[in-house]
Amino acid sequence: MSDIRYSNLSFTKGIESIKYASQGTDLSLPALGDAPPTDIGMQGQLEQLLQQSTFDSQLNVALRPTIENRESLVRPRFREALAAVEQQLTVVAQSYPEGSQEARQVNLLVRVLGEDLGNHELLRMYDSAVYQG
């Protein structure tokens, strides 16, 4: 083997053995009784850390509510539901006195719903044009 030099150390032969600075310590494997049995499915520490809830997972849970009736998300039914909500909010907006804070907020909501309904109608026309070729 060639002469290997590393700072102040010099190896003229290969490494024959390793000597530990503290010879009094027992460097053996743990006793069999200390190790968990292999038939018990223990979860690894990394897996436990990865399964802890994070801010992202809590935010996903908060923003993705459970939907009881998935058929209400079909486009025509969803559009009908939005139109019904818009009509009800229009009635509610008329019940507030003119110029009140509540009336302005409900009217803003009615306008936003109206724009959303317009977007749904535009999407329906676009889909119809694409299907017709």
N, C-alpha and C positions, 0 to 999 in steps of 0.2 A: 504494500500500500504506500502511496506517495506521502510525503511529509505535508500534513495539514496544519496550518497555523491560524490561530484565531486569537487576536490581541496578544495576551501574554502566555497563552496556553500553546503547547506544542504536542502534537500526537505523531509519533513515529511508527506506531503500530495501531491496529484497530482497537476498538473498545472491547475489553475482555469481560469486564463486570462493572456493575453500578454499585457504588457505595453511598448509603444514605447518611446524612449528617447526624441524624438522631437514630442511633442503632437500638435504643431501648424500646422504641414503639413497635407494636405488633402490626405488621402490614399484611394481614391475611384477609381472606374473604369473610363476610359476616357469617355467624353461625346459622345453620339451617333453620333453627327455631325463630330467628328474627325476621326471616323473609316471609312474605305472604304466600300462602299456598297458590299454586298456579290455577287451580280449578275455580277460585273465586275471581270473578271478573272485576278487577279493580280498574278504576279510571285513572289514566295517566295525569300527571300534574299539568302538563301542557294543555291537554284536552279540557281539564277543569278550568284553566285560565281562559281558554278560548270560548268556553260556554258561558262565562259570566256576562251579564247584561252590560252593554256599553251604551253610551249616549245615542249612537246611531240606531241600535236595536230598540231602545225605548222610544225614540222618535218615530220609527217605522210602526211600532205598535199603536202609538197615539194617532198617527196620520192615516192608518189603514184600518178603518172600522170594519167590524163584521157585518156582512150584508145578509139580511134574512131572506129577502126576495130578489134573487138574481135576475129574474125575468123583467124587473122594473128597469134594468139597465139597457134593455134592448132599445135601439134608437127611437122607434116610433112611440113606445110607451114612455120613455124618458122625456121626449119632447112634449107629450101630452101632460105628464106630471109637472114639467116646468111651466107650461101654459096655465095649468090649474093653480099653481102656486102664485104665478104672476097676477091672475085675476083676483085671488084672495087678498094678496098684498095691496092691490089697487083699492079694494074695498076698505081695507084697514087704513090706508093712507088718507082716504076721504073722511074717515071718522075723527082724525086729529084736527085740531084747529089750524087754520092757514098760517104758515110762517113759524110754527113751533119746531123745536129741535127734532122731535120724534117724527113729525111729518116730513122734514127734509131727509132724514135718514131712511125712512121707508120709501120715499120717492126715489132716492138714489138707488136703493135696492131694486125697485121696480124697473128703473132704467137699465141697470146692469143685467137683470133677467131678460129684458126685452132685447138687448144686444146679443145675449147668449142664444136666445131663441132665433134671432136673425142669423147667427152663425150656424146653428143647427139646420136651418132652412137652406142656407147656402151650401152646406155640406151635402144635404139631400139632393139638391139640384146637380151638384158636381158628380155625385155617385150615379145619378140617373143618366147624365150625359156620358159618363165613362161606360156604363153598361150598354147604352144604345149604340156606342161606337162612334 
